[in-house]
Amino acid sequence: MKGSKARSVLPGFGLSMGFTVFYLCVLVLIPLAGLVVKTTGLSWEQFWNTVTSGRVLASYRVSFLTALFAALINLVFGLLVAWVLVRYRFPGKKLIDSLVDLPFALPTAVAGIALTAIYAPNGWIGSLLDPLGIKIAFTPLGITIALIFIGLPFVVRTVQPVLQDFERETEEAAVMLGAYRWRTFRRVILPELVPALLTGFALAFARGLGEYGSVVFISGNMPLKTEITPLLIMTKLEQYDYSGATAIALVMLLASFLMLLFINYLQWRSNRRAIAD
């Protein structure tokens, strides 16, 4: 009939939106609200003293710095791995491509034990570095290596599809106009990759902040030195200090939210600049 609306196979907007809001509330908003409500049991002075104690500040420093350095390293080498997997053909390419996803499938505790066994002073690599005075396990460097291991796939898998969809004709046109390889990469290819790189960086950084299983073994868990914030939260829970644990968790939540908000702003600026150009 004329004027009748075409029926869609998928549910309408009202049903889909209602289910989305319900799903989001049950899995995300209600638990986060419970975290905030539990923290309100502390006075402002108690909350401030809890989240700014020396041990807690040291754990912030270890968690944020190691996660930041690991994400920056993954930003460079993740781009390199994605570039090689997309632009070159070589024996074992499919095997390497599948190994990139190994940190997703491997239990984090298994990864932590394996990395500790390798980089400990009596491990395969640690025994070679120990005579040189280089200690990896039970140091912030070991934590950074563990976070690099679990964060690399985030960068590779966000950059790889963009490289695959990139139009080679644009790159070839730049070369024909006399642009050198580095100039072509910097002025033609890199601007297209910036949003994906920022997304991969944000995902790797956020995963590093909350990582527990792969870090708890190799860190050594020394207070004020190598103790990460997630471990400190677990310690307070084991001590039945639920208010203190939720207070620290709330600070980490706010920091992660602000970081993701900043990354989204950078992506918006990058996309706006690309449209303007």
Helices and strands as residue ranges (DSSP letters): H 13-24, I 25-29, H 30-39, H 44-51, H 54-87, H 93-99, H 102-105, H 108-119, H 126-129, G 130-132, H 140-165, H 168-176, H 181-184, I 185-189, H 190-210, H 213-216, H 229-238, H 242-276
